[in-house]
């Protein structure tokens, strides 16, 4: 099934699906902003469920919220979380953490506090800032993008290539006889 489908075609299909989201531009923009806000929090693995829950409570576009969550994917998450930790640590005036020399529960519980507190603090800050910027950008882009007419992507018929090769071989073999 995936043999003839390229990566660029898949990206284009995702853009078309996003463009065809139903709802008012304000609802879609709020959903995407909510998804960005939730995506900035260090709740990796639960972000989509949290976004759907809050989108349902706030009566916003749930699909747009899920799409916004994907700002933190396995490729971008380490960079976003590292930036959140570093900025949060500096804003709070905390020292950079060091790995404990002994393996005790107390050592690891303080280590979690030293990492998670600056991350949560800055993730809320990042979520508010980037959520607001995303809301403004999406609100302006949705009416423009909805008017785009996306031309049909030319399909390559890979199975016809093999069929043509076989018929060419047969004609060559017939000429040789």
C-alpha positions, 0 to 999 in steps of 0.5 A: 500500500505504501510503496507508491506513496511518497513522504511529500505526498503524505505531508501534502495530505496532512495539510489538506486535512488541516485546511478542511477542518470544520468550524469557525476560524476562531474555534480552530485557532483556539483549539490549536492554541490550546494544543500548543499550550498543552504540548509545551507542558512536560506531560509527554505521553498524555498530551493528546488525552489532556488536550482532548479533555480540555478542548471538550470542557472549553467546547473548542475544536478537539482535532485542532487541539490534537494537531497543536499538541504535535509541536512536541514530537519525538524529534522536537521534545528534547530541544523544547524540554531542554530549553524550558529547563534552562530558561526556567532554571535561570529565571528562578535563579537555581543552580544546574543540577548534579547527579547524586553520588549515592543511590537513595530515595531522598537523593532522587526525590530532590533531583526530581524537584530540581528538574521538574520545578523549573520545567513546569514553571517555564512550560506554563510561561512558554505555553501562554506565550506560544499559545497566544502567538499561535492563536493570532497567526492561525486566526489570520491564516485560516481564512487565507488557507481555506480559499486555497485550491490544492491541485490533485497530486499526480499519482505514479502508477508503479504497478504499470511500470512493471506491467510495461516492462513485462510487455517490453520483454515479451515483444523483445523475446518474440522478435528474437525468435 
